[in-house]
Amino acid sequence: MQIKVEINDFSRLNLNHPRSAIWHQHGYLSEVTSSFNLTAHRGSELTACWIVPLSHVNYHYKAEREHRFLPYSSPLLLEVHPYYRRETFYALLEFLVKRVDSIQLPMEPGFHDIGCINELGGFSETRHTHVIDTTTFSIDGCLRHARREIRKAARYCDVRIHTSVEKFHFDKAIMGSEESIKKRSYFAMLCQQKGKILIIDAIIEGQSHGQLLLLNSDISWIGMHSWCDKSSVHGIGNLLIAEACKYLNSSGSQKLLDLEGSILYGVDKFMSGMGIPVCYPMIYWDRDTTSLFNSLKCSYLIPGRIRSVKEIEDE
């Protein structure tokens, strides 16, 4: 049966699905950036929805996150069988490549239906995050130096948990332009109004020395922004994660904590002391093959991939 893909108004969709996350839902991303809101139907049955973030520069439309409002941008595929899921995702991608000049989007962990991007002349790379099941997390399971730093930081810090986005230091947590800081802080306030934000705050003598902002994606809590005062007590970063796990385990909310890791080896090395590595795919496509090869080159030249970590650390 033929699959029909179209741009749709998500405000009329009622996505009552266990895998429906914040990046599938109306009223979040579409409030802060341009997007294609795509649906796919097989006959009369809804088989997928996909909110595709867009940026446009010099009349070129790109399916990409101009600002990192959300960690993932994968579609919600509602069919069960892998054959039909692949068929639907291919139809979505085929529709998209006719309307944009390039695609660079991260899929969520557990999204496996990516093979068809190769059929359309694109490619995918493996990235990774670190996910903690807070019901089984224990400080005793951390590496020795992480345990030592957590306990040391806990002696000096008064950890407070709140939802006051206006108290979060976005200027310290986001390494980007003033425009990016302004837009991402506005998005956090939007999510706060919907009850989706939690902030872990390490206080010393009345001042914040580190903060972790969590976003409830409806399938996990995601560490969207964090910062620590590097001149302060060691271990505040680890303490924030440990306290987040403790709170989430005791609350009635989602129990998974996605630390939203990094392909950079230094960040990954820190995160691996706390959480379980989980892979997720990043898909690329470009109408201009030169630009596509440049994307491949940029991926290849990420520090730690073609040179040993020791070589880089010794510089």
Secondary structure as GFF3:
##gff-version 3
##sequence-region A 1 315
A	DSSP	beta_strand	3	7	.	.	.	ID=ss1
A	DSSP	three_ten_helix	10	12	.	.	.	ID=ss2
A	DSSP	three_ten_helix	22	24	.	.	.	ID=ss3
A	DSSP	three_ten_helix	29	31	.	.	.	ID=ss4
A	DSSP	beta_strand	35	42	.	.	.	ID=ss5
A	DSSP	beta_strand	45	57	.	.	.	ID=ss6
A	DSSP	beta_strand	60	64	.	.	.	ID=ss7
A	DSSP	beta_strand	76	77	.	.	.	ID=ss8
A	DSSP	alpha_helix	82	97	.	.	.	ID=ss9
A	DSSP	beta_strand	102	106	.	.	.	ID=ss10
A	DSSP	alpha_helix	116	119	.	.	.	ID=ss11
A	DSSP	beta_strand	123	133	.	.	.	ID=ss12
A	DSSP	three_ten_helix	139	141	.	.	.	ID=ss13
A	DSSP	alpha_helix	144	156	.	.	.	ID=ss14
A	DSSP	beta_strand	158	162	.	.	.	ID=ss15
A	DSSP	three_ten_helix	165	167	.	.	.	ID=ss16
A	DSSP	alpha_helix	170	173	.	.	.	ID=ss17
A	DSSP	alpha_helix	178	193	.	.	.	ID=ss18
A	DSSP	beta_strand	197	204	.	.	.	ID=ss19
A	DSSP	beta_strand	207	216	.	.	.	ID=ss20
A	DSSP	beta_strand	221	228	.	.	.	ID=ss21
A	DSSP	alpha_helix	236	250	.	.	.	ID=ss22
A	DSSP	beta_strand	256	258	.	.	.	ID=ss23
A	DSSP	alpha_helix	265	271	.	.	.	ID=ss24
A	DSSP	beta_strand	276	286	.	.	.	ID=ss25
A	DSSP	alpha_helix	289	300	.	.	.	ID=ss26
A	DSSP	alpha_helix	309	314	.	.	.	ID=ss27
###
